[in-house]
Amino acid sequence: MKAKKALNIKGTVLQKEQLKTYLENIVADHTLKEKSDKQTYPIPKMLENFEYITKTYDILNQHLKLGINIHQAGEWLLDNYYIIEETVKEVRKNLPLKKYIKFIGIGNRKIQRVCKKLCACV
């Protein structure tokens, strides 16, 4: 018999249905807007993060050339950098600001709380 996977949110263990109810309660307060705000456009932050990842990648490559041992997480980055790079290019190409602001927007910032709660589950 397959055991249910429990999710841990700030020390509280929730079953799948409990989590569903919990998230429904959080998002119930959201208001939608006809368009997304320019200020929430995620591409600039993505590019800033990618620049940091690229610098880390370059440092790791230098360490390899110098014979310095690299942690497994660093090895993962070296092995998978091309995937991150391609994904950034694809997102940048397919999500111009003009397209983004046509998406339905969220009228309040509680979505950040929802995302943080979901990330805590992983």
Secondary structure, 3 states (H helix, E strand, C coil): CCCCCCEEECCEEECHHHHHHHHHHHHCCCCEECCCCHHHCCHHHHHHHHHHHHHHHHHHHHHHHCCCCCCHHHHHHHHHHHHHHHHHHHHHHHCCHHHHCCCCEECCCHHHHHHHHHHHHC
